[in-house]
Amino acid sequence: MKKQIKYSNEEIGKVEVVKDFLPKPEDLVFKEDTIKVTLNLSKSSIGFFKKIVQKHGSQYQKVIRNLLDRYTSHYSQ
């Protein structure tokens, strides 16, 4: 059973605007050089990423790589 969203004209309180640092979809198409590494991750982390890829038809390694690339790109500026 879906929960109904109720809208109102009330104030929502203090709001903080966060700058969008994610790349445009067309910026994700090209392939960069990669280096193979071995990384031990928790079962729960891998389970999380595997659930994501089941919904979106991808590979969990690619999702993790994209996450790390976006993170390092954002913080290395």
QUIFENWO-V384443 format. One record per residue. N is the residue number from 0. PHI is phi in whole degrees, 0 to 359 (none if undefined). Layout:
n=(N;N)
phi=(PHI;PHI)
This chain:
n=(0;1;2;3;4;5;6;7;8;9;10;11;12;13;14;15;16;17;18;19;20;21;22;23;24;25;26;27;28;29;30;31;32;33;34;35;36;37;38;39;40;41;42;43;44;45;46;47;48;49;50;51;52;53;54;55;56;57;58;59;60;61;62;63;64;65;66;67;68;69;70;71;72;73;74;75;76)
phi=(none;282;277;285;272;253;259;215;263;285;293;261;94;292;238;245;275;253;295;283;250;283;288;290;306;293;280;264;284;292;250;267;296;237;235;281;228;254;221;267;238;289;301;293;294;296;300;301;291;293;295;299;289;297;286;244;64;225;240;296;297;294;296;297;299;297;299;295;298;294;298;292;297;295;266;259;277)
